[in-house]
Amino acid sequence: WNSHPSINKLAANAFSTSTPAAATIIHSIDNIPCRETKISVSTLHQPITILEATLEGQDKLVDEVLMLDEERNQDTTVIVENDPYGSVLWPAARTVSEHITQESFLTSNGDDTATNQKIQSKPTLLELGTGTGLVALAASASYKYESILATDYESVPLKLLDAAYLLNQNNDGTSTTPIVTSLFDICNLSVPLPPADVVCAADILYEKSTGIALAKRCIEALERGSRVVIGCSPGRPGRPAFLEELRRLNPKMKDVDFVDVEGTTCSGDRNSLICGEGSSSISDEPEMLLVALMDLMPDCV
């Protein structure tokens, strides 16, 4: 499962790049300045426009997170609670976008009969930790999904995605597949995972606790018959805990692991607390980057 044939086809189209723009277009989302960025996804005919916080916007979000609890009072409007990472793009989002929108993803689904029956029609998609929403937007533009639910535990990413969805509508008046956005915390295990045929997540393994929670959610999704796709950029501290918990929860998955796929770095200014100095995820010009990808079928549990 971790070496699904469709994973290997990504390498041929790996070096996607950000499309240069004549001038940067700035939007204000919740008083956070955000820039339009066009991202080329090799499986789509047109680039996807996302919104990500400018450096000024990132600074504002980081300040919110660092604000001491006693400084937050009833007269203060809190924009973000705990996590400013979702306000900018990360490499695994593009890798997952390309993986779930390539033709072979929906035409080679292993031996699981129930899944094959579902995939004969357009499947439904659930994204966990949507961030800037590139994965959901790519799925929407591909017209390969019946419905798309994009979730995050912070409201700012959902607002970025809602605004970006409108920017990606066709000039001829036709619309891409609608995207529903919703707050959802994968770590709150008292709330069940929303239903979907395909569940995906890109670059959310920032902490050990998140890695453990995502492993539990993967098992939950697989046991109910969903296919699961996880993407992870280099250096994410929650990845070891994710793998350990996944293997602990189901002995059949003792050999499960990520496969390295050729992806692309992201560009643009980053607050030093969002992306530390020396990070391999960011470069001035797009460069090849190995991104970890996992594609799990329900029959693996």
Contacts in CASP RR format, 6 or more apart in sequence:
PFRMAT RR
TARGET T0000
AUTHOR 0000-0000-0000
METHOD contacts of the structure
MODEL  1
WNSHPSINKLAANAFSTSTPAAATIIHSIDNIPCRETKISVSTLHQPITI
LEATLEGQDKLVDEVLMLDEERNQDTTVIVENDPYGSVLWPAARTVSEHI
TQESFLTSNGDDTATNQKIQSKPTLLELGTGTGLVALAASASYKYESILA
TDYESVPLKLLDAAYLLNQNNDGTSTTPIVTSLFDICNLSVPLPPADVVC
AADILYEKSTGIALAKRCIEALERGSRVVIGCSPGRPGRPAFLEELRRLN
PKMKDVDFVDVEGTTCSGDRNSLICGEGSSSISDEPEMLLVALMDLMPDC
V
1 256 0 8 1.000
1 294 0 8 1.000
1 295 0 8 1.000
1 296 0 8 1.000
1 297 0 8 1.000
1 300 0 8 1.000
2 256 0 8 1.000
2 257 0 8 1.000
2 258 0 8 1.000
2 259 0 8 1.000
2 294 0 8 1.000
2 295 0 8 1.000
2 296 0 8 1.000
3 259 0 8 1.000
4 108 0 8 1.000
4 295 0 8 1.000
4 297 0 8 1.000
5 104 0 8 1.000
5 108 0 8 1.000
6 99 0 8 1.000
6 102 0 8 1.000
6 104 0 8 1.000
6 105 0 8 1.000
6 108 0 8 1.000
6 295 0 8 1.000
7 99 0 8 1.000
7 259 0 8 1.000
7 261 0 8 1.000
7 293 0 8 1.000
7 295 0 8 1.000
9 102 0 8 1.000
9 104 0 8 1.000
10 95 0 8 1.000
10 98 0 8 1.000
10 99 0 8 1.000
10 102 0 8 1.000
10 261 0 8 1.000
10 262 0 8 1.000
10 263 0 8 1.000
10 293 0 8 1.000
11 261 0 8 1.000
11 262 0 8 1.000
13 42 0 8 1.000
13 43 0 8 1.000
13 98 0 8 1.000
14 42 0 8 1.000
14 261 0 8 1.000
14 262 0 8 1.000
14 263 0 8 1.000
14 264 0 8 1.000
14 288 0 8 1.000
15 262 0 8 1.000
15 263 0 8 1.000
15 264 0 8 1.000
15 286 0 8 1.000
15 288 0 8 1.000
16 39 0 8 1.000
16 40 0 8 1.000
16 41 0 8 1.000
16 42 0 8 1.000
16 94 0 8 1.000
16 98 0 8 1.000
16 263 0 8 1.000
16 264 0 8 1.000
16 286 0 8 1.000
17 40 0 8 1.000
17 264 0 8 1.000
17 286 0 8 1.000
18 37 0 8 1.000
18 38 0 8 1.000
18 39 0 8 1.000
18 40 0 8 1.000
18 266 0 8 1.000
18 267 0 8 1.000
18 286 0 8 1.000
19 38 0 8 1.000
19 39 0 8 1.000
19 40 0 8 1.000
19 47 0 8 1.000
21 36 0 8 1.000
21 37 0 8 1.000
21 38 0 8 1.000
24 35 0 8 1.000
24 36 0 8 1.000
25 35 0 8 1.000
25 36 0 8 1.000
26 33 0 8 1.000
26 34 0 8 1.000
26 35 0 8 1.000
26 36 0 8 1.000
26 54 0 8 1.000
27 33 0 8 1.000
27 34 0 8 1.000
27 35 0 8 1.000
27 36 0 8 1.000
27 51 0 8 1.000
27 163 0 8 1.000
28 34 0 8 1.000
29 51 0 8 1.000
29 156 0 8 1.000
29 159 0 8 1.000
29 160 0 8 1.000
29 163 0 8 1.000
30 79 0 8 1.000
30 156 0 8 1.000
30 159 0 8 1.000
31 60 0 8 1.000
31 79 0 8 1.000
32 53 0 8 1.000
32 57 0 8 1.000
32 60 0 8 1.000
32 61 0 8 1.000
32 79 0 8 1.000
32 87 0 8 1.000
32 156 0 8 1.000
33 53 0 8 1.000
33 54 0 8 1.000
33 56 0 8 1.000
33 57 0 8 1.000
34 51 0 8 1.000
34 52 0 8 1.000
34 53 0 8 1.000
34 54 0 8 1.000
34 57 0 8 1.000
34 87 0 8 1.000
34 160 0 8 1.000
34 163 0 8 1.000
35 51 0 8 1.000
35 52 0 8 1.000
35 53 0 8 1.000
35 54 0 8 1.000
36 49 0 8 1.000
36 50 0 8 1.000
36 51 0 8 1.000
36 167 0 8 1.000
37 49 0 8 1.000
37 50 0 8 1.000
37 51 0 8 1.000
37 52 0 8 1.000
37 89 0 8 1.000
38 47 0 8 1.000
38 48 0 8 1.000
38 49 0 8 1.000
39 47 0 8 1.000
39 48 0 8 1.000
39 49 0 8 1.000
39 50 0 8 1.000
39 89 0 8 1.000
39 94 0 8 1.000
39 134 0 8 1.000
40 47 0 8 1.000
41 47 0 8 1.000
41 48 0 8 1.000
41 94 0 8 1.000
41 97 0 8 1.000
41 98 0 8 1.000
41 101 0 8 1.000
41 134 0 8 1.000
41 138 0 8 1.000
42 98 0 8 1.000
43 97 0 8 1.000
43 98 0 8 1.000
43 101 0 8 1.000
43 102 0 8 1.000
43 103 0 8 1.000
43 138 0 8 1.000
43 142 0 8 1.000
44 101 0 8 1.000
44 138 0 8 1.000
44 141 0 8 1.000
44 142 0 8 1.000
46 141 0 8 1.000
48 97 0 8 1.000
48 134 0 8 1.000
48 137 0 8 1.000
48 138 0 8 1.000
48 141 0 8 1.000
48 168 0 8 1.000
49 137 0 8 1.000
49 164 0 8 1.000
49 167 0 8 1.000
49 168 0 8 1.000
50 89 0 8 1.000
50 132 0 8 1.000
50 133 0 8 1.000
50 134 0 8 1.000
50 137 0 8 1.000
50 160 0 8 1.000
50 164 0 8 1.000
51 132 0 8 1.000
51 160 0 8 1.000
51 163 0 8 1.000
51 164 0 8 1.000
51 167 0 8 1.000
52 87 0 8 1.000
52 88 0 8 1.000
52 89 0 8 1.000
52 132 0 8 1.000
52 160 0 8 1.000
53 60 0 8 1.000
53 61 0 8 1.000
53 84 0 8 1.000
53 87 0 8 1.000
53 88 0 8 1.000
53 160 0 8 1.000
54 269 0 8 1.000
55 269 0 8 1.000
55 270 0 8 1.000
55 271 0 8 1.000
57 87 0 8 1.000
58 84 0 8 1.000
58 87 0 8 1.000
58 88 0 8 1.000
58 269 0 8 1.000
58 270 0 8 1.000
58 271 0 8 1.000
58 274 0 8 1.000
59 271 0 8 1.000
60 79 0 8 1.000
61 79 0 8 1.000
61 80 0 8 1.000
61 84 0 8 1.000
61 87 0 8 1.000
61 156 0 8 1.000
61 271 0 8 1.000
62 84 0 8 1.000
62 271 0 8 1.000
62 273 0 8 1.000
62 274 0 8 1.000
64 78 0 8 1.000
64 79 0 8 1.000
64 80 0 8 1.000
64 84 0 8 1.000
65 80 0 8 1.000
65 81 0 8 1.000
65 82 0 8 1.000
65 83 0 8 1.000
65 84 0 8 1.000
66 273 0 8 1.000
72 78 0 8 1.000
79 156 0 8 1.000
80 87 0 8 1.000
80 154 0 8 1.000
80 155 0 8 1.000
80 156 0 8 1.000
81 154 0 8 1.000
82 153 0 8 1.000
82 154 0 8 1.000
83 153 0 8 1.000
83 154 0 8 1.000
83 206 0 8 1.000
84 156 0 8 1.000
84 271 0 8 1.000
84 273 0 8 1.000
84 274 0 8 1.000
85 131 0 8 1.000
85 203 0 8 1.000
85 206 0 8 1.000
85 274 0 8 1.000
86 129 0 8 1.000
86 131 0 8 1.000
86 132 0 8 1.000
86 152 0 8 1.000
86 154 0 8 1.000
86 156 0 8 1.000
86 157 0 8 1.000
87 131 0 8 1.000
87 132 0 8 1.000
87 156 0 8 1.000
87 157 0 8 1.000
87 160 0 8 1.000
87 274 0 8 1.000
88 132 0 8 1.000
88 266 0 8 1.000
88 270 0 8 1.000
88 274 0 8 1.000
88 275 0 8 1.000
89 132 0 8 1.000
89 134 0 8 1.000
89 266 0 8 1.000
90 202 0 8 1.000
90 203 0 8 1.000
90 233 0 8 1.000
90 266 0 8 1.000
90 281 0 8 1.000
91 203 0 8 1.000
91 233 0 8 1.000
91 263 0 8 1.000
91 264 0 8 1.000
91 265 0 8 1.000
91 266 0 8 1.000
91 281 0 8 1.000
91 289 0 8 1.000
91 291 0 8 1.000
92 202 0 8 1.000
92 203 0 8 1.000
92 231 0 8 1.000
92 232 0 8 1.000
92 233 0 8 1.000
92 291 0 8 1.000
92 292 0 8 1.000
92 293 0 8 1.000
93 131 0 8 1.000
93 132 0 8 1.000
93 133 0 8 1.000
93 134 0 8 1.000
93 135 0 8 1.000
93 202 0 8 1.000
93 203 0 8 1.000
94 134 0 8 1.000
94 263 0 8 1.000
94 264 0 8 1.000
95 202 0 8 1.000
95 231 0 8 1.000
95 261 0 8 1.000
95 263 0 8 1.000
95 291 0 8 1.000
95 293 0 8 1.000
96 135 0 8 1.000
96 200 0 8 1.000
96 201 0 8 1.000
96 202 0 8 1.000
96 229 0 8 1.000
96 230 0 8 1.000
96 231 0 8 1.000
96 293 0 8 1.000
97 134 0 8 1.000
97 135 0 8 1.000
97 137 0 8 1.000
97 138 0 8 1.000
97 139 0 8 1.000
97 202 0 8 1.000
98 138 0 8 1.000
99 105 0 8 1.000
99 229 0 8 1.000
99 261 0 8 1.000
99 293 0 8 1.000
99 295 0 8 1.000
100 125 0 8 1.000
100 135 0 8 1.000
100 138 0 8 1.000
100 139 0 8 1.000
100 198 0 8 1.000
100 200 0 8 1.000
100 229 0 8 1.000
101 138 0 8 1.000
101 139 0 8 1.000
101 142 0 8 1.000
101 144 0 8 1.000
106 119 0 8 1.000
106 123 0 8 1.000
106 144 0 8 1.000
107 119 0 8 1.000
109 115 0 8 1.000
109 116 0 8 1.000
109 119 0 8 1.000
109 227 0 8 1.000
109 297 0 8 1.000
110 116 0 8 1.000
110 297 0 8 1.000
110 299 0 8 1.000
111 299 0 8 1.000
112 225 0 8 1.000
112 297 0 8 1.000
112 298 0 8 1.000
112 299 0 8 1.000
114 225 0 8 1.000
114 298 0 8 1.000
115 197 0 8 1.000
115 225 0 8 1.000
115 227 0 8 1.000
115 297 0 8 1.000
115 298 0 8 1.000
118 197 0 8 1.000
119 197 0 8 1.000
121 146 0 8 1.000
122 144 0 8 1.000
122 145 0 8 1.000
122 146 0 8 1.000
123 144 0 8 1.000
123 145 0 8 1.000
123 146 0 8 1.000
123 196 0 8 1.000
123 197 0 8 1.000
123 198 0 8 1.000
124 145 0 8 1.000
124 146 0 8 1.000
124 147 0 8 1.000
124 148 0 8 1.000
124 149 0 8 1.000
124 195 0 8 1.000
124 196 0 8 1.000
124 197 0 8 1.000
124 198 0 8 1.000
125 136 0 8 1.000
125 139 0 8 1.000
125 145 0 8 1.000
125 147 0 8 1.000
125 148 0 8 1.000
125 149 0 8 1.000
125 196 0 8 1.000
125 197 0 8 1.000
125 198 0 8 1.000
125 199 0 8 1.000
125 200 0 8 1.000
126 149 0 8 1.000
126 151 0 8 1.000
126 193 0 8 1.000
126 194 0 8 1.000
126 195 0 8 1.000
126 196 0 8 1.000
126 198 0 8 1.000
126 199 0 8 1.000
126 200 0 8 1.000
126 226 0 8 1.000
127 133 0 8 1.000
127 135 0 8 1.000
127 136 0 8 1.000
127 139 0 8 1.000
127 148 0 8 1.000
127 149 0 8 1.000
127 150 0 8 1.000
127 151 0 8 1.000
127 199 0 8 1.000
127 200 0 8 1.000
127 201 0 8 1.000
127 202 0 8 1.000
128 151 0 8 1.000
128 184 0 8 1.000
128 186 0 8 1.000
128 199 0 8 1.000
128 200 0 8 1.000
128 201 0 8 1.000
128 204 0 8 1.000
128 214 0 8 1.000
128 217 0 8 1.000
129 150 0 8 1.000
129 151 0 8 1.000
129 152 0 8 1.000
129 153 0 8 1.000
129 157 0 8 1.000
129 186 0 8 1.000
129 201 0 8 1.000
129 202 0 8 1.000
129 204 0 8 1.000
130 136 0 8 1.000
130 150 0 8 1.000
130 151 0 8 1.000
130 152 0 8 1.000
130 157 0 8 1.000
130 158 0 8 1.000
130 161 0 8 1.000
130 181 0 8 1.000
131 152 0 8 1.000
131 157 0 8 1.000
131 160 0 8 1.000
131 161 0 8 1.000
132 157 0 8 1.000
132 160 0 8 1.000
132 161 0 8 1.000
132 164 0 8 1.000
133 150 0 8 1.000
133 157 0 8 1.000
133 160 0 8 1.000
133 161 0 8 1.000
133 164 0 8 1.000
134 202 0 8 1.000
135 150 0 8 1.000
135 200 0 8 1.000
135 202 0 8 1.000
136 148 0 8 1.000
136 150 0 8 1.000
136 161 0 8 1.000
136 179 0 8 1.000
137 161 0 8 1.000
137 164 0 8 1.000
137 165 0 8 1.000
137 168 0 8 1.000
137 176 0 8 1.000
137 179 0 8 1.000
139 145 0 8 1.000
139 148 0 8 1.000
139 177 0 8 1.000
140 148 0 8 1.000
140 165 0 8 1.000
140 168 0 8 1.000
140 176 0 8 1.000
140 177 0 8 1.000
140 178 0 8 1.000
140 179 0 8 1.000
141 168 0 8 1.000
141 176 0 8 1.000
141 177 0 8 1.000
142 177 0 8 1.000
143 176 0 8 1.000
143 177 0 8 1.000
145 177 0 8 1.000
145 198 0 8 1.000
146 177 0 8 1.000
147 177 0 8 1.000
147 178 0 8 1.000
147 180 0 8 1.000
148 177 0 8 1.000
148 178 0 8 1.000
148 179 0 8 1.000
148 180 0 8 1.000
149 179 0 8 1.000
149 180 0 8 1.000
149 181 0 8 1.000
149 182 0 8 1.000
149 194 0 8 1.000
149 196 0 8 1.000
150 158 0 8 1.000
150 161 0 8 1.000
150 179 0 8 1.000
150 180 0 8 1.000
150 181 0 8 1.000
150 182 0 8 1.000
151 158 0 8 1.000
151 181 0 8 1.000
151 182 0 8 1.000
151 183 0 8 1.000
151 184 0 8 1.000
151 194 0 8 1.000
152 158 0 8 1.000
152 181 0 8 1.000
152 183 0 8 1.000
152 184 0 8 1.000
153 183 0 8 1.000
153 184 0 8 1.000
153 185 0 8 1.000
153 186 0 8 1.000
153 187 0 8 1.000
155 183 0 8 1.000
158 181 0 8 1.000
158 182 0 8 1.000
158 183 0 8 1.000
161 179 0 8 1.000
161 181 0 8 1.000
162 179 0 8 1.000
162 181 0 8 1.000
165 176 0 8 1.000
165 179 0 8 1.000
168 176 0 8 1.000
169 175 0 8 1.000
169 176 0 8 1.000
170 176 0 8 1.000
182 194 0 8 1.000
184 191 0 8 1.000
184 194 0 8 1.000
185 191 0 8 1.000
186 204 0 8 1.000
186 210 0 8 1.000
186 213 0 8 1.000
186 214 0 8 1.000
186 217 0 8 1.000
187 209 0 8 1.000
187 210 0 8 1.000
187 213 0 8 1.000
189 213 0 8 1.000
189 216 0 8 1.000
192 220 0 8 1.000
193 199 0 8 1.000
193 217 0 8 1.000
193 220 0 8 1.000
193 221 0 8 1.000
193 224 0 8 1.000
195 224 0 8 1.000
196 221 0 8 1.000
196 226 0 8 1.000
197 226 0 8 1.000
197 227 0 8 1.000
198 226 0 8 1.000
198 227 0 8 1.000
198 228 0 8 1.000
198 229 0 8 1.000
199 217 0 8 1.000
199 218 0 8 1.000
199 221 0 8 1.000
199 226 0 8 1.000
199 227 0 8 1.000
199 228 0 8 1.000
199 229 0 8 1.000
200 228 0 8 1.000
200 229 0 8 1.000
200 230 0 8 1.000
200 231 0 8 1.000
201 214 0 8 1.000
201 229 0 8 1.000
201 230 0 8 1.000
201 231 0 8 1.000
202 230 0 8 1.000
202 231 0 8 1.000
202 232 0 8 1.000
203 231 0 8 1.000
203 232 0 8 1.000
203 233 0 8 1.000
203 236 0 8 1.000
204 210 0 8 1.000
204 214 0 8 1.000
205 211 0 8 1.000
205 214 0 8 1.000
205 232 0 8 1.000
205 236 0 8 1.000
205 237 0 8 1.000
205 238 0 8 1.000
205 239 0 8 1.000
205 242 0 8 1.000
206 236 0 8 1.000
206 237 0 8 1.000
206 238 0 8 1.000
207 237 0 8 1.000
207 238 0 8 1.000
208 237 0 8 1.000
208 238 0 8 1.000
208 241 0 8 1.000
209 241 0 8 1.000
210 238 0 8 1.000
211 238 0 8 1.000
211 239 0 8 1.000
211 241 0 8 1.000
211 242 0 8 1.000
211 245 0 8 1.000
212 241 0 8 1.000
212 242 0 8 1.000
212 245 0 8 1.000
214 230 0 8 1.000
214 242 0 8 1.000
215 241 0 8 1.000
215 242 0 8 1.000
215 243 0 8 1.000
215 244 0 8 1.000
215 245 0 8 1.000
215 246 0 8 1.000
215 249 0 8 1.000
216 245 0 8 1.000
216 249 0 8 1.000
218 228 0 8 1.000
218 230 0 8 1.000
218 246 0 8 1.000
218 296 0 8 1.000
219 246 0 8 1.000
219 249 0 8 1.000
219 250 0 8 1.000
219 301 0 8 1.000
221 228 0 8 1.000
222 228 0 8 1.000
222 296 0 8 1.000
222 297 0 8 1.000
222 298 0 8 1.000
222 300 0 8 1.000
222 301 0 8 1.000
223 298 0 8 1.000
223 301 0 8 1.000
225 298 0 8 1.000
226 298 0 8 1.000
227 295 0 8 1.000
227 296 0 8 1.000
227 297 0 8 1.000
227 298 0 8 1.000
228 294 0 8 1.000
228 295 0 8 1.000
228 296 0 8 1.000
229 293 0 8 1.000
229 294 0 8 1.000
229 295 0 8 1.000
229 296 0 8 1.000
230 242 0 8 1.000
230 258 0 8 1.000
230 293 0 8 1.000
230 294 0 8 1.000
230 296 0 8 1.000
231 258 0 8 1.000
231 291 0 8 1.000
231 292 0 8 1.000
231 293 0 8 1.000
231 294 0 8 1.000
232 239 0 8 1.000
232 258 0 8 1.000
232 291 0 8 1.000
232 292 0 8 1.000
232 293 0 8 1.000
232 294 0 8 1.000
233 280 0 8 1.000
233 281 0 8 1.000
233 289 0 8 1.000
233 291 0 8 1.000
233 292 0 8 1.000
234 280 0 8 1.000
234 281 0 8 1.000
234 289 0 8 1.000
234 290 0 8 1.000
234 291 0 8 1.000
234 292 0 8 1.000
235 280 0 8 1.000
239 258 0 8 1.000
239 292 0 8 1.000
243 256 0 8 1.000
243 257 0 8 1.000
243 258 0 8 1.000
246 253 0 8 1.000
246 256 0 8 1.000
247 253 0 8 1.000
247 254 0 8 1.000
247 256 0 8 1.000
250 301 0 8 1.000
252 300 0 8 1.000
252 301 0 8 1.000
253 300 0 8 1.000
253 301 0 8 1.000
256 294 0 8 1.000
256 296 0 8 1.000
256 300 0 8 1.000
257 294 0 8 1.000
258 292 0 8 1.000
258 293 0 8 1.000
258 294 0 8 1.000
259 292 0 8 1.000
259 293 0 8 1.000
259 294 0 8 1.000
260 290 0 8 1.000
260 291 0 8 1.000
260 292 0 8 1.000
260 293 0 8 1.000
261 290 0 8 1.000
261 291 0 8 1.000
261 292 0 8 1.000
261 293 0 8 1.000
262 288 0 8 1.000
262 289 0 8 1.000
262 290 0 8 1.000
262 291 0 8 1.000
263 288 0 8 1.000
263 289 0 8 1.000
263 290 0 8 1.000
263 291 0 8 1.000
264 286 0 8 1.000
264 287 0 8 1.000
264 288 0 8 1.000
264 289 0 8 1.000
265 280 0 8 1.000
265 281 0 8 1.000
265 282 0 8 1.000
265 283 0 8 1.000
265 286 0 8 1.000
265 287 0 8 1.000
265 288 0 8 1.000
265 289 0 8 1.000
266 281 0 8 1.000
266 282 0 8 1.000
266 283 0 8 1.000
267 282 0 8 1.000
267 283 0 8 1.000
267 284 0 8 1.000
267 285 0 8 1.000
267 286 0 8 1.000
268 282 0 8 1.000
270 276 0 8 1.000
270 279 0 8 1.000
270 282 0 8 1.000
275 281 0 8 1.000
275 282 0 8 1.000
280 289 0 8 1.000
281 289 0 8 1.000
END
